[in-house]
Amino acid sequence: MKVFYDAEFDERGPQIPIKPISFAFVAEDGRELYVINEESLSNVMRSPWLSINVRPSLPIYEDQRVESGFITSWDPGHPEYENVLSLDTLVARVREFLLSIDNLELWAHLGAYDHVALLQLFGEMAQRPAGIPMFTHELQQLMDTLPGTKIPSQPEIAHHALWDARWARDVYFALAAPLPAVVLSISEPPPKKNYDWI
């Protein structure tokens, strides 16, 4: 089953591992998971790009003025606050969700870093749980293969992992509609070619 996903993360070059902020997964059958790393708040605020682009999509209090400056914190009254989890709980939920899906196929838009961020949740590559693929299908490649196909508009809420994952699902199905099923199926191996003449 196809699962479309998106990750928001902090990356600062080769010396520091990718730090997860949020992940969202949307399965073909409608199941969804949206999780936010409660330990990511300082990373979001430290990065100018993240604070401008990702911060508005997170359940964060607006700056609260105090004598020493401003305080930023998670907003327990926000409807998405229930998705703010400790990193250990986040990892457990992601593992449980993904491993509950038979024949898991991961799909993402510009998902190279997303895949690395996802696998780093579990440790080194060799610690990847069996059942979680070693690669993510790239939606942009499919888009490039089918230029001119009308795709849905980008989400109104930019850099919100759940909205982005839903958009990836919608784009996939907009692109897949005109294609023969055999082009998109990876469940059966291609017919074996006879290379005896070489």
N, C-alpha and C positions, 0 to 999 in steps of 0.2 A: 504494500500500500504506500502511496506517495504521501510524504509529509513535507509541507512547505514551512520554512522557518526563517527567522531573522534573529540577529544578535546585535546588541549595542555593547560596545566595549571601549576600554581605554588602552591604547597602544602607544608606547613612547620609544620605539626603536628596538634594536637587537639585544640590548642589555637587560631589558625588563620584560617579563612575560606579559602576555595580553591579560588584562584584568576585566572580567565579565561585569557588565552592568545589568543587562536584561536579555532574556531569551523568550521567544514565542514560537510555538509549533502549532500548525493547523493541519490536521489529517484530512484525507479525502472523505472520510465518513462523518466529518463535522466535529470530531473531538478537538479540543484546543487546550493548550497549556501556556500560561503567561507567568513568568517568574522574574523577580527583580532581586538583585544581590544587595542586601542591606549594608554590606561593607563597602559599597561603591560610591557612597555619597561624597566623600572627600575627593575621590578621583574626578567625579563629574564637576565639582566646583573648582578644582585646580586647573582644569583644561579649558582654555578660552573657547575652543570649538565645541566641546561637550556642553559647556554651560550655556552656550547660545543655542545649539541645535538639539541636544538630547534632553537637557534639563526640563524644558517646558512639557515634555511628554511623561514626566515622572511624578509620582505623588509626593511632591516636596512643598513644604511651606514656603511662601514668599519670604524674602529676607525679613528677619525680625530685628529691629534696631534695639540695641542695648548699649550701656555706657562704653563698653570696650569695642564696639563696632557692630557687626551683623552676625546673626546666628542663622544657620540654615539647617533644617532637620526634616525628617520624614513627617508626613502629615497623616496621623492616624484617622482623621475624619474624611480623608479622600476615598472615593469608591474603589480605587485600585490599590489601596494600602495593604489589603489582604494578600497581595502578591509579593510583598516585600518579605524576603525570607533570609535566614542565615545561609551562608554559602553551603554548609553541609546539607541543609534541608533542600536547598535549590538543586544541588547535585543529585540527591536521592529522588526528587520529584522528576527531574529530567530523565534519569535512568529508568525509573518506573514507567513513565509515559512512553518513551521510545521502545523499550523492550516489550511493551504490551501490544506492539503492532507487528503482525506477521509480514514477512517479505518487505521489510522497511526499505523505502527509497527516499533519500533526502534530496530536496530541491531548494535552491535559494537563488536570489538575484544578487550578482556580484558577491558570491558566497565563499571565496577562498579564505578570507580571514575568519568569517563566521564558523567555517568548519574547524579551523585550528582552535578557535576559542571554545567550541563545543568539545573537541577531543581533550583539550587541556583540563576540562573539568574533571576528567577521570585520571589524570596523571600523564605519564608518557604514552606514546603511541601504542606500545606493547600492552598497556593496561586498559586499552579500549575494551569495553564489555563486548563479548561475542553477541552479534545481532545488530550492533551499530556499525553501519558501513564505514569503510575507510575513505570514502569520497562523497562529495555532494554533487549532484547534477546541477549544471549551471544554466539558469534560466536565460541569461543574456545570450548564450550560444544559440539557444532555440529561437530567441527573438531575432538574432542576426541571420539565421537560416530562413526565416519567414518575413523578410522586410515587407512593409506595407500592410501587414495584418493590423487591424484596429485592436488596440489593447486598452484596458481600463486606465483612467487617469490615476496619477500618483495619489496616495492617501492624503486627506486633508490635514491630518496630524503627522507631520514629518518626523522621522526617526523614532517612532513608537513601534517597538518590536512586533506587537500583536497586529497592528494595522498594516505594517509592512509585510508580515507573513500572510495575512489575508489577501493583500494585493498580489503577492507572488502566486498564490493559488488561483486567483481570478485571471491573472495574465496567462498562466499555464493553460487553463481551460479555454481561454480565448484563442490561444495559439493552437491548441490540440484539436479544436473542433474541426478544422478543414483537413486534418491529416488522417491517412489510413492508420488503423490501430497498430499494424505491424511496425510502423516507424517509431512509435512511442513505447512499445513493449520491450522490456529487458528480461522478462521472466523466462523466456525460451531462448536457448542459444541459437545463433544463426546456423543455417545449413552448412555442413562441413564441405569445404571445397576440395576438389581433387587436384593435387599438385604433383601427381606422378610424372607428368611430362617434363618437369624441371630437371 
